[in-house]
């Protein structure tokens, strides 16, 4: 046997790195900032946060880490499509702490584990990767597929998080009032408005990141549905999305066990898993991150929702048979640590 013979398992990861990272990069991220980078060796892919894409409204990097956790779940799913279980090491130990100007510590290291064929459910979720998107327009009438919510709660629980359904009228009214008040405060913050303008684009923009005009409505009033949404238009009249309709979506809250780096990464994996499972049945989500960027509002919402752990995301689910996914950065731009 030749000494140069390549281990087929290790070679599969290295040779498929572009595909694997391309799937991972379809994950949701706040403002579609895509704050992740990857390094590839013969036997592992490492995920890093890209602090250059961290938002001013996210000073401790919570949303950035949740976004990176979502990318990690996409990477795991892509590995499954190769016929292997992903061997994931979260926050792996490093021999030396990074020095200034050297690569940061990876958030995760992923290797190919035991061979195992992809399941039918995983295959459906993989097919939904390209159409999954954050939905800010009207939902179609009709209930969610029977049993979907309980299956999504199981998905989230498997990732170490908790998904709560908010279905009482009183709780929904109170939640909407808190979210609206937080949104008004942030809408009057010049730093927040400048950042929104930077990360939202008109229809002529060639940008491969940020929120495109087809993904938000043209007026703030059109964005004010049952749970008020962030105003990406900012009075510019560039949004192309149809205003919200009369269909009331299902409102949920995602909690993690704690609020450290590990739990935020787990929350991101749980989020993307539930979003892909939902999208495989043509159910899409509005993600409401704006009120959670204020520490006091986040604590108030957690108290009102009586959740256990740390509140990481508010979201609403509804039916839609149309999907217009947002652009992604070229995979070649995602290689190498920061």
C-alpha positions as CSV (number, residue, x, y, z in Angstrom):
1,X,0.0,0.0,0.0
2,X,1.4,3.4,-1.0
3,X,2.5,5.7,1.9
4,X,0.8,8.5,0.0
5,X,-2.7,6.9,0.1
6,X,-5.3,9.5,1.2
7,X,-7.7,8.7,4.0
8,X,-11.1,8.9,2.1
9,X,-12.9,10.4,5.1
10,X,-10.5,13.2,5.6
11,X,-10.3,13.8,1.8
12,X,-14.1,14.1,1.6
13,X,-14.1,17.0,4.0
14,X,-11.3,18.9,2.4
15,X,-12.5,18.3,-1.1
16,X,-16.1,19.4,-0.3
17,X,-15.2,22.4,1.8
18,X,-16.6,24.9,-0.6
19,X,-20.0,23.1,-0.7
20,X,-20.1,22.7,3.1
21,X,-19.3,26.3,3.8
22,X,-21.7,27.4,1.1
23,X,-24.6,25.6,2.9
24,X,-23.4,27.0,6.2
25,X,-23.4,30.6,4.9
26,X,-27.1,30.4,4.0
27,X,-27.8,30.7,7.7
28,X,-29.8,33.7,9.1
29,X,-27.9,36.6,10.6
30,X,-28.9,39.9,12.1
31,X,-29.2,42.5,9.3
32,X,-27.9,39.7,7.0
33,X,-24.4,40.7,8.2
34,X,-23.1,37.1,7.7
35,X,-20.6,37.6,10.5
36,X,-18.6,34.4,10.1
37,X,-15.4,33.0,8.6
38,X,-14.0,29.5,8.2
39,X,-10.6,27.8,8.1
40,X,-10.2,24.4,6.4
41,X,-7.6,21.8,7.1
42,X,-7.5,18.2,5.8
43,X,-9.5,16.9,8.7
44,X,-11.5,19.8,10.1
45,X,-13.4,23.0,9.4
46,X,-13.2,25.7,12.0
47,X,-15.8,28.4,12.5
48,X,-14.8,31.9,13.6
49,X,-16.8,35.1,14.3
50,X,-16.0,38.1,12.2
51,X,-15.9,41.1,14.6
52,X,-15.6,43.5,11.6
53,X,-19.3,42.7,11.0
54,X,-20.5,43.1,14.5
55,X,-23.2,45.7,14.9
56,X,-23.0,48.7,17.2
57,X,-26.4,47.7,18.6
58,X,-24.9,44.4,19.6
59,X,-22.0,45.6,21.8
60,X,-21.4,42.3,23.6
61,X,-21.7,40.2,20.4
62,X,-24.7,38.2,21.5
63,X,-26.5,38.5,18.1
64,X,-23.2,37.8,16.3
65,X,-22.8,34.5,18.3
66,X,-26.4,33.4,17.7
67,X,-25.8,34.1,14.0
68,X,-22.6,32.0,14.0
69,X,-24.4,29.2,15.8
70,X,-27.0,29.2,13.0
71,X,-24.1,28.8,10.5
72,X,-22.8,26.0,12.5
73,X,-26.0,24.1,12.3
74,X,-26.0,24.6,8.5
75,X,-22.5,23.2,8.4
76,X,-23.6,20.2,10.4
77,X,-26.5,19.5,8.1
78,X,-24.2,19.8,5.0
79,X,-21.9,17.2,6.6
80,X,-24.9,14.9,7.0
81,X,-25.5,15.2,3.3
82,X,-22.1,13.6,2.7
83,X,-23.2,10.5,4.6
84,X,-21.4,11.2,7.9
85,X,-22.3,12.3,11.4
86,X,-20.6,15.7,12.3
87,X,-18.1,15.5,15.1
88,X,-18.5,19.0,16.6
89,X,-16.3,20.5,19.3
90,X,-17.7,23.8,20.6
91,X,-15.3,26.5,21.9
92,X,-12.3,24.2,21.4
93,X,-9.3,24.6,23.6
94,X,-6.3,26.4,22.1
95,X,-2.7,25.9,23.1
96,X,-2.0,29.6,23.5
97,X,-4.3,32.6,23.9
98,X,-4.4,34.7,20.7
99,X,-2.0,37.5,20.6
100,X,-3.0,40.9,19.1
101,X,-3.0,40.6,15.3
102,X,-3.3,36.8,15.4
103,X,-6.3,34.6,14.6
104,X,-9.1,34.6,17.3
105,X,-10.1,31.4,19.0
106,X,-12.5,29.3,16.9
107,X,-16.1,29.0,18.0
108,X,-16.3,25.5,16.7
109,X,-14.3,22.7,15.1
110,X,-16.1,20.2,12.9
111,X,-14.8,16.9,11.7
112,X,-16.4,14.0,9.9
113,X,-17.6,11.4,12.3
114,X,-19.0,7.9,11.8
115,X,-20.6,7.1,8.4
116,X,-24.4,7.3,8.6
117,X,-26.9,8.0,5.7
118,X,-28.8,11.2,5.8
119,X,-32.4,10.8,6.9
120,X,-35.5,11.8,5.0
121,X,-36.3,14.7,7.3
122,X,-32.7,16.0,7.1
123,X,-32.9,15.7,3.3
124,X,-36.1,17.9,3.3
125,X,-34.4,20.4,5.5
126,X,-31.4,20.5,3.2
127,X,-33.6,21.2,0.3
128,X,-35.2,24.1,2.2
129,X,-31.9,25.8,2.9
130,X,-32.0,27.8,-0.4
131,X,-35.6,29.0,0.1
132,X,-35.5,29.8,3.9
133,X,-35.6,33.5,4.5
134,X,-36.7,36.0,7.1
135,X,-40.3,36.8,6.2
136,X,-41.4,40.5,6.7
137,X,-44.5,40.5,4.4
138,X,-48.0,39.0,4.5
139,X,-48.6,35.4,5.5
140,X,-51.2,33.3,3.7
141,X,-54.4,32.2,5.5
142,X,-54.6,28.8,7.1
143,X,-53.2,27.0,10.2
144,X,-49.7,25.7,10.5
145,X,-49.3,22.0,9.6
146,X,-50.7,19.7,12.3
147,X,-48.1,18.8,14.9
148,X,-45.5,21.2,13.5
149,X,-45.1,23.3,16.6
150,X,-44.5,20.3,18.9
151,X,-41.9,19.0,16.5
152,X,-40.2,22.3,16.4
153,X,-40.1,22.4,20.2
154,X,-38.5,18.9,20.1
155,X,-35.9,20.2,17.6
156,X,-35.0,23.1,19.8
157,X,-34.9,20.9,23.0
158,X,-32.5,18.6,21.2
159,X,-30.2,21.6,20.7
160,X,-30.2,22.5,24.4
161,X,-32.7,25.3,24.2
162,X,-36.5,25.9,24.8
163,X,-39.2,27.2,22.5
164,X,-42.3,28.8,24.1
165,X,-45.6,29.4,22.3
166,X,-47.2,32.8,23.2
167,X,-50.9,32.3,22.6
168,X,-52.8,34.3,25.2
169,X,-54.3,37.6,24.0
170,X,-53.2,39.4,27.1
171,X,-49.6,38.2,26.7
172,X,-49.6,39.1,23.0
173,X,-50.9,42.6,23.7
174,X,-48.4,43.2,26.4
175,X,-45.6,41.8,24.3
176,X,-46.5,44.1,21.3
177,X,-46.6,47.1,23.6
178,X,-43.1,46.5,25.0
179,X,-41.7,45.7,21.5
180,X,-43.2,48.9,20.1
181,X,-41.9,51.1,22.8
182,X,-38.4,49.6,22.4
183,X,-38.6,50.1,18.7
184,X,-39.5,53.7,19.0
185,X,-36.6,54.4,21.3
186,X,-34.1,52.7,19.0
187,X,-35.7,54.4,15.9
188,X,-34.7,57.8,17.5
189,X,-31.2,56.7,18.1
190,X,-29.0,58.3,15.4
191,X,-26.4,55.5,15.7
192,X,-29.0,52.8,15.2
193,X,-30.6,54.6,12.2
194,X,-27.2,55.1,10.6
195,X,-26.4,51.4,11.0
196,X,-29.8,50.4,9.6
197,X,-29.2,52.6,6.6
198,X,-25.8,51.1,6.1
199,X,-27.1,47.5,6.1
200,X,-30.3,48.1,4.0
201,X,-30.1,48.6,0.2
202,X,-32.3,49.8,-2.6
203,X,-33.2,47.6,-5.6
204,X,-30.2,48.8,-7.7
205,X,-27.6,47.7,-5.1
206,X,-25.3,44.9,-6.1
207,X,-24.5,44.2,-2.5
208,X,-24.2,40.5,-1.4
209,X,-25.0,41.2,2.2
210,X,-27.4,43.4,4.2
211,X,-31.2,43.6,3.7
212,X,-32.3,44.1,0.1
213,X,-35.3,46.3,-0.9
214,X,-37.4,43.2,-1.8
215,X,-37.2,42.1,1.9
216,X,-38.8,45.0,3.6
217,X,-41.9,47.3,3.1
218,X,-41.7,50.9,2.1
219,X,-43.2,52.5,5.2
220,X,-42.8,52.1,8.9
221,X,-46.6,51.8,9.2
222,X,-46.5,48.8,6.9
223,X,-43.9,47.1,9.1
224,X,-46.1,47.5,12.2
225,X,-47.9,44.2,12.3
226,X,-49.0,42.2,15.4
227,X,-45.4,42.3,16.6
228,X,-43.9,45.6,15.3
229,X,-40.9,45.0,13.0
230,X,-37.7,47.0,12.5
231,X,-38.1,49.9,10.1
232,X,-35.5,49.2,7.4
233,X,-37.0,51.8,5.0
234,X,-36.3,54.8,7.2
235,X,-38.7,57.0,5.2
236,X,-36.7,56.5,2.0
237,X,-39.5,54.8,0.1
238,X,-37.2,52.1,-1.3
239,X,-38.9,49.0,0.2
240,X,-40.6,46.7,-2.3
241,X,-42.3,44.3,0.0
242,X,-46.1,44.0,0.2
243,X,-47.4,45.4,3.5
244,X,-48.6,43.0,6.2
245,X,-52.0,41.5,5.8
246,X,-54.7,40.4,8.2
247,X,-53.4,36.9,8.9
248,X,-52.1,36.6,12.5
249,X,-48.9,34.5,12.8
250,X,-48.0,32.2,15.6
251,X,-45.7,34.0,18.1
252,X,-42.8,32.2,19.9
253,X,-39.9,32.9,22.1
254,X,-36.6,31.0,22.0
255,X,-34.7,30.7,25.3
256,X,-31.3,29.2,26.0
257,X,-30.2,27.7,29.4
258,X,-27.8,30.5,30.1
259,X,-26.3,33.5,28.3
260,X,-22.6,32.6,27.8
261,X,-20.9,31.9,24.5
262,X,-21.8,28.3,24.6
263,X,-25.5,28.9,25.2
264,X,-25.6,31.6,22.5
265,X,-24.1,29.1,20.0
266,X,-26.6,26.5,21.0
267,X,-29.5,29.0,20.6
268,X,-28.3,29.8,17.1
269,X,-28.2,26.1,16.2
270,X,-31.6,25.6,17.6
271,X,-32.9,28.6,15.7
272,X,-31.6,27.5,12.3
273,X,-32.8,23.9,12.9
274,X,-36.4,25.1,13.6
275,X,-36.4,27.5,10.7
276,X,-35.3,24.9,8.2
277,X,-37.8,22.3,9.6
278,X,-40.5,25.0,9.2
279,X,-39.4,26.1,5.8
280,X,-39.5,22.4,4.6
281,X,-43.3,22.7,5.1
282,X,-43.5,26.2,3.6
283,X,-43.7,27.9,6.9
284,X,-41.5,30.9,7.4
285,X,-40.5,33.2,10.2
286,X,-40.3,36.8,11.1
287,X,-37.3,37.3,13.5
288,X,-37.7,40.2,15.9
289,X,-34.3,41.1,17.4
290,X,-34.7,44.8,17.9
291,X,-36.2,44.9,21.4
292,X,-33.6,42.3,22.7
293,X,-30.8,44.7,21.9
294,X,-31.7,46.7,24.9
295,X,-30.6,45.0,28.1
296,X,-33.5,46.3,30.2
297,X,-36.1,45.5,27.6
298,X,-34.7,42.0,27.2
299,X,-35.0,41.4,31.0
300,X,-38.5,42.8,31.1
301,X,-39.6,40.5,28.2
302,X,-38.1,37.5,29.9
303,X,-40.0,38.4,33.1
304,X,-43.3,38.8,31.3
305,X,-42.9,35.6,29.3
306,X,-41.9,33.6,32.3
307,X,-39.2,31.8,30.5
308,X,-36.3,29.8,32.0
309,X,-32.8,30.9,31.1
310,X,-31.9,33.7,28.6
311,X,-34.3,35.1,26.0
312,X,-32.5,34.9,22.7
313,X,-35.1,35.5,20.0
314,X,-38.7,36.5,19.4
315,X,-40.2,35.1,16.2
316,X,-43.5,34.6,14.4
317,X,-44.4,31.7,12.0
318,X,-46.8,31.7,9.2
319,X,-47.6,30.1,5.8
320,X,-46.2,31.4,2.5
321,X,-45.8,29.7,-0.9
322,X,-43.4,32.3,-2.2
323,X,-39.7,32.5,-1.3
324,X,-37.2,35.2,-2.3
325,X,-34.0,34.5,-0.4
326,X,-31.5,37.2,0.2
327,X,-28.0,37.2,-1.4
328,X,-25.0,35.7,0.1
329,X,-21.3,36.7,0.0
330,X,-19.1,34.5,-2.3
331,X,-17.8,31.5,-0.5
332,X,-14.3,32.5,-1.5
333,X,-14.6,35.6,0.8
334,X,-15.3,33.5,3.8
335,X,-12.1,31.6,4.1
336,X,-9.5,32.4,6.8
337,X,-9.8,33.6,10.3
338,X,-10.0,37.3,11.1
